[in-house]
């Protein structure tokens, strides 16, 4: 691939353009808002000038509801040898293109499984897709050359290609992305009118659960409008679990010992099923999840504290697998949770104590 046309210079489109530009591809940028395309160009994502002729690959980074129309326009103009879209829903746009009677041999649907809570070109980065799954949904009509162009795009973005059927993809993202976003939003909505004293008690748990609720609602309306059925089915199942859980909690309020025992069993069942599901979430680098030991270190909220901890861990020969930070309420201190292999936890603990760090047991 030598040339590409990115249509839509938001977070995903600009990030792909940045990655391609860094790999020597000449990228042309187009957006319904010319100022946004100019911003992406100023960031080094390419040029907002038009190509002289057909490019190798056109990448449509438009909302799902507009993907088919934008693709159809580009195809009718002969803008490229191959066409992909990066929308988060795949079945609907493909069916719309089929209904328009277009030759889909030059098209393949794709979806990079990566993003951020922020949107727009200023939130973009060339490393956004690195190590992340990038779904490809070819059909029997997809030309081999177009598939290879799509694979080259994924390679340039340092993502991991995953081939799926379009409708299977939509059911999958409903489960792992769309439904969780709505649930996170519902949990976060409970905080909107909560008493200030209660909100001040927020810890890492509520932050983890509600993190994705900070995303742009307008963008998510576009996404959910394109995949409502599978998401509604999942929420129906969650609704049934919620009803059972509410009944179990009410039973725990009863003075009847048998009802309390049944309530306890019901709560334990949903929690154990949650444990079983959580175990299936892929771990580091997409491998099977692993159990890490946590070494908790108290730090002051000052520049350089994290760098010192990481440097001291490196001197001890310990690799930090993951890290979380919990900030103390009303104090300029925090608790850094360093996740390491169990056999290295005692080594790290001793090394950090020797260097003056306060370890929380």
C-alpha distance (Angstrom), angle and dihedral (degrees) to the residues before:
residue distance angle dihedral
X1 . . .
X2 3.79 . .
X3 3.80 102.9 .
X4 3.80 135.0 31.1
X5 3.78 138.6 179.1
X6 3.81 117.3 -146.8
X7 3.80 112.3 -161.2
X8 3.80 107.6 -164.6
X9 3.80 119.8 30.6
X10 3.77 102.5 -153.2
X11 3.80 124.4 120.0
X12 3.82 97.3 -60.2
X13 3.80 99.0 37.1
X14 3.80 94.2 46.7
X15 3.81 92.5 45.2
X16 3.81 91.0 52.8
X17 3.80 90.1 46.3
X18 3.81 91.7 51.0
X19 3.80 91.2 50.7
X20 3.81 92.6 48.2
X21 3.81 93.0 46.5
X22 3.78 90.6 52.2
X23 3.82 88.5 54.7
X24 3.80 92.3 54.4
X25 3.81 99.0 -98.6
X26 3.81 115.8 142.1
X27 3.80 104.2 -125.5
X28 3.80 126.2 -163.9
X29 3.81 117.0 -160.1
X30 3.79 127.8 -148.5
X31 3.80 130.2 173.7
X32 3.80 136.1 164.7
X33 3.82 83.7 -120.0
X34 3.83 105.4 57.4
X35 3.81 90.6 -163.8
X36 3.80 90.2 60.8
X37 3.82 90.5 51.9
X38 3.80 89.9 49.7
X39 3.80 89.7 51.1
X40 3.81 90.8 52.3
X41 3.80 90.3 48.5
X42 3.81 91.2 50.4
X43 3.82 88.1 54.3
X44 3.81 90.0 58.4
X45 3.81 97.6 -101.9
X46 3.81 93.9 127.9
X47 3.77 139.1 -80.5
X48 3.78 128.2 -46.9
X49 3.80 89.2 -147.1
X50 3.82 117.7 106.7
X51 3.82 120.8 -103.0
X52 3.80 117.7 -107.1
X53 3.79 92.2 -126.3
X54 3.81 142.1 -18.6
X55 3.81 113.9 -26.9
X56 3.79 125.4 -143.3
X57 3.82 95.3 -110.6
X58 3.80 134.3 13.5
X59 3.81 114.3 -156.0
X60 3.79 114.7 -160.6
X61 3.81 110.7 -156.4
X62 3.80 99.1 176.0
X63 3.83 130.0 129.1
X64 3.84 113.0 -81.6
X65 3.80 93.1 -106.6
X66 3.82 91.1 58.8
X67 3.81 100.9 36.5
X68 3.81 97.6 93.7
X69 3.81 93.9 48.0
X70 3.81 93.4 47.5
X71 3.81 91.9 45.7
X72 3.80 92.2 47.8
X73 3.80 90.8 51.5
X74 3.81 92.1 49.6
X75 3.81 92.6 46.7
X76 3.79 93.5 48.6
X77 3.82 89.2 51.9
X78 3.80 91.3 49.6
X79 3.78 89.8 -125.6
X80 3.82 96.3 162.1
X81 3.80 148.0 5.3
X82 3.79 90.1 -117.6
X83 3.80 136.6 19.5
X84 3.80 133.1 -153.5
X85 3.75 134.2 170.3
X86 3.80 126.3 -152.9
X87 3.81 99.4 -155.0
X88 3.80 119.0 140.8
X89 3.84 92.1 -123.1
X90 3.78 121.7 59.0
X91 3.82 112.9 174.4
X92 3.80 98.3 60.2
X93 3.83 98.5 50.7
X94 3.81 91.3 46.4
X95 3.82 92.1 52.4
X96 3.80 91.0 47.5
X97 3.81 90.2 53.4
X98 3.81 90.4 49.0
X99 3.80 90.2 51.5
X100 3.79 89.3 53.1
X101 3.80 88.2 58.1
X102 3.81 95.0 -122.8
X103 3.80 123.9 158.5
X104 3.80 102.2 -109.0
X105 3.79 97.2 -171.0
X106 3.82 88.7 100.3
X107 3.83 94.0 48.8
X108 3.78 135.4 79.7
X109 3.78 126.8 174.6
X110 3.81 116.7 -131.6
X111 3.79 138.1 176.3
X112 3.81 125.5 -166.2
X113 3.81 107.5 -148.5
X114 3.77 95.2 -139.3
X115 3.76 138.5 90.7
X116 3.77 147.3 129.1
X117 3.79 137.8 -117.5
X118 3.83 87.9 -110.9
X119 3.79 124.2 70.8
X120 3.80 138.1 -158.1
X121 3.82 133.1 58.2
X122 3.81 94.1 -68.4
X123 3.81 89.3 64.2
X124 3.81 92.5 51.8
X125 3.79 127.3 109.2
X126 3.79 135.1 -180.0
X127 3.82 89.5 -128.0
X128 3.81 95.6 53.4
X129 3.81 93.6 107.8
X130 3.79 99.5 35.8
X131 3.80 110.5 135.6
X132 3.80 92.2 -5.6
X133 3.84 125.7 124.5
X134 3.80 114.8 -100.0
X135 3.80 111.5 -164.3
X136 3.81 120.7 -143.2
X137 3.82 119.3 -165.9
X138 3.83 107.2 -168.4
X139 3.79 121.4 175.6
X140 3.80 130.4 -151.8
X141 3.82 86.9 -92.8
X142 3.81 96.3 54.7
X143 3.79 111.1 116.6
X144 3.81 115.3 -124.8
X145 3.81 91.2 -127.8
X146 3.82 90.4 56.2
X147 3.79 91.7 48.6
X148 3.80 89.0 51.7
X149 3.82 91.1 50.1
X150 3.80 89.7 52.0
X151 3.81 90.7 49.2
X152 3.81 89.0 50.1
X153 3.80 89.5 52.6
X154 3.80 90.5 51.8
X155 3.81 90.4 47.7
X156 3.80 93.2 50.4
X157 3.81 88.9 51.5
X158 3.85 89.4 49.4
X159 3.79 91.4 -125.1
X160 3.80 129.1 139.9
X161 3.84 116.0 -108.5
X162 3.81 117.5 -131.3
X163 3.82 120.0 -177.3
X164 3.82 116.7 -147.4
X165 3.79 141.8 156.4
X166 3.82 110.4 -97.2
X167 3.82 96.6 -120.9
X168 3.82 92.1 43.6
X169 3.81 87.1 53.1
X170 3.80 91.6 52.8
X171 3.80 91.9 51.4
X172 3.80 90.0 47.5
X173 3.81 96.2 50.6
X174 3.80 89.6 46.0
X175 3.80 86.7 59.9
X176 3.80 101.3 41.1
X177 3.82 101.9 30.0
X178 3.80 120.0 9.0
X179 3.81 100.2 44.7
X180 3.85 94.0 43.2
X181 3.80 89.5 52.2
X182 3.79 92.2 55.4
X183 3.80 91.9 45.4
X184 3.81 90.8 49.9
X185 3.80 88.6 50.5
X186 3.80 91.5 51.1
X187 3.81 91.8 50.8
X188 3.82 91.9 46.7
X189 3.82 90.0 48.8
X190 3.82 88.6 64.6
X191 3.83 87.2 66.1
X192 3.83 95.9 54.8
X193 3.80 96.1 86.4
X194 3.81 99.0 17.8
X195 3.79 119.1 128.9
X196 3.78 113.8 -88.4
X197 3.80 91.2 -123.8
X198 3.80 89.6 58.9
X199 3.81 94.7 46.3
X200 3.80 90.8 52.0
X201 3.78 88.1 63.6
X202 3.82 92.3 63.2
X203 3.79 111.6 133.9
X204 3.77 136.5 179.8
X205 3.80 93.3 -72.1
X206 3.80 95.7 63.0
X207 3.82 90.2 40.8
X208 3.81 90.8 54.8
X209 3.80 93.4 47.5
X210 3.82 95.9 46.8
X211 3.82 101.9 35.7
X212 3.81 95.6 104.3
X213 3.81 91.6 47.1
X214 3.83 87.0 81.0
X215 3.83 91.7 74.2
X216 3.82 123.4 114.5
X217 3.85 108.8 -82.0
X218 3.82 92.4 -151.3
X219 3.79 91.5 58.2
X220 3.80 91.1 48.9
X221 3.79 93.1 49.6
X222 3.83 87.0 58.8
X223 3.81 91.5 49.0
X224 3.80 97.0 45.0
X225 3.80 92.4 44.4
X226 3.80 87.8 60.2
X227 3.83 95.3 49.1
X228 3.83 106.9 28.6
X229 3.82 100.5 134.7
X230 3.83 100.7 59.1
X231 3.81 91.1 41.9
X232 3.81 92.1 50.0
X233 3.82 90.2 49.8
X234 3.80 91.3 53.9
X235 3.80 93.1 46.3
X236 3.81 88.8 51.4
X237 3.81 88.6 57.3
X238 3.80 91.1 46.8
X239 3.80 89.1 48.8
X240 3.80 89.6 56.3
X241 3.81 90.3 50.1
X242 3.80 89.8 48.8
X243 3.79 92.3 52.2
X244 3.81 91.2 50.5
X245 3.80 91.0 47.0
X246 3.81 92.5 49.9
X247 3.81 90.0 51.0
X248 3.81 90.1 49.7
X249 3.81 91.9 50.3
X250 3.81 91.5 48.8
X251 3.78 88.5 50.8
X252 3.80 89.3 55.8
X253 3.82 87.4 60.9
X254 3.80 91.4 57.3
X255 3.79 123.8 105.3
X256 3.80 88.3 -141.1
X257 3.80 109.6 100.8
X258 3.82 93.9 -150.3
X259 3.82 91.7 52.7
X260 3.79 91.2 48.9
X261 3.79 90.4 49.7
X262 3.81 90.9 50.2
X263 3.80 90.1 47.7
X264 3.79 91.4 51.4
X265 3.81 90.4 49.7
X266 3.80 90.9 50.9
X267 3.81 93.1 51.2
X268 3.79 91.5 45.9
X269 3.80 90.2 51.2
X270 3.80 95.1 55.0
X271 3.81 91.8 44.4
X272 3.80 92.5 49.3
X273 3.81 90.8 48.7
X274 3.78 86.7 51.4
X275 3.80 89.8 52.6
X276 3.81 90.3 50.7
X277 3.80 92.5 49.8
X278 3.81 93.9 45.9
X279 3.79 90.8 54.6
X280 3.81 89.1 61.3
X281 3.82 93.7 58.8
X282 3.84 106.7 106.1
X283 3.77 116.4 -108.5
X284 3.78 132.8 -145.4
X285 3.84 114.1 -18.4
X286 3.83 88.7 1.3
X287 3.80 92.6 -67.5
X288 3.79 125.5 133.0
X289 3.82 111.3 -65.0
X290 3.79 115.3 -96.6
X291 3.79 132.4 -156.2
X292 3.80 111.0 -116.5
X293 3.77 129.5 -167.3
X294 3.81 115.8 -121.7
X295 3.80 120.8 -133.8
X296 3.82 106.6 -168.4
X297 3.80 117.1 -155.6
X298 3.81 127.0 -172.2
X299 3.81 112.8 -136.3
X300 3.79 138.0 176.9
X301 3.79 118.5 -117.4
X302 3.80 93.9 -109.4
X303 3.82 134.3 123.0
X304 3.78 115.6 -86.6
X305 3.81 98.9 20.5
X306 3.80 95.8 115.2
X307 3.79 92.0 44.2
X308 3.80 89.8 54.0
X309 3.81 92.5 50.3
X310 3.81 92.6 49.3
X311 3.81 91.0 46.5
X312 3.81 91.6 50.0
X313 3.81 90.6 48.5
X314 3.80 89.1 50.9
X315 3.81 91.5 51.2
X316 3.80 88.0 52.6
X317 3.82 89.6 53.4
X318 3.81 93.1 -118.1
X319 3.82 122.3 138.7
X320 3.81 114.3 -142.6
X321 3.81 105.7 -138.7
X322 3.81 96.4 -171.1
X323 3.79 139.9 -12.3
X324 3.79 138.2 -151.3
X325 3.78 130.7 -175.7
X326 3.79 124.9 -151.0
X327 3.80 115.4 -169.8
X328 3.79 120.5 -144.9
X329 3.81 115.7 -119.1
X330 3.80 112.4 -110.3
X331 3.81 94.1 -2.7
X332 3.79 134.5 91.8
X333 3.77 92.6 -125.3
X334 3.76 135.2 93.3
X335 3.78 143.7 -168.6
X336 3.79 115.5 -121.8
X337 3.79 113.2 -158.2
X338 3.79 110.4 -155.4
X339 3.81 113.4 -163.9
X340 3.79 113.3 -151.9
X341 3.79 140.2 159.2
X342 3.84 108.1 -74.7
X343 3.81 94.1 -117.9
X344 3.81 91.9 55.0
X345 3.83 96.8 49.2
X346 3.85 95.5 87.0
X347 3.81 90.2 47.3
X348 3.80 92.4 51.4
X349 3.80 93.4 43.7
X350 3.79 92.3 52.5
X351 3.81 93.0 45.0
X352 3.79 94.3 49.9
X353 3.79 92.8 46.7
X354 3.78 89.8 50.5
X355 3.80 88.7 54.8
X356 3.81 92.5 51.8
X357 3.81 102.3 -98.0
X358 3.82 119.5 144.8
X359 3.80 110.1 -124.6
X360 3.81 119.8 -155.4
X361 3.80 112.4 -143.0
